[in-house]
Amino acid sequence: MNTVRVDLSFDQIQQALRRLPPQQKIALWRLLDKELDRSAIARKFETTIKAIRKAYVHISEDEVMADAVKATHAVRHAKNRP
């Protein structure tokens, strides 16, 4: 038996996956989905949210919303530039 080693970048893998027909994409998604550790993902998400809340507990909701509005306007303005 011969062994072949192929080194592909993540971008090359993404490009190859995008060229797959829909049925093969679904089969691949199902295969990868079975390997997900959903409880580990949920724990990581919860830990991250708690850390964010702890880091910004001293910032008021009004200040957070003002920053969010400012960021939204900046993104919209940047998209409208030629």
Buried (B, 14 or more C-beta within 10 A) or exposed (E): EEEEEEEEEEEEEEEEEEEEEEEEEEEEEEEEEEEEEEEEEEEEEEEEEEEEEEEEEEEEEEEEEEEEEEEEEEEEEEEEEE
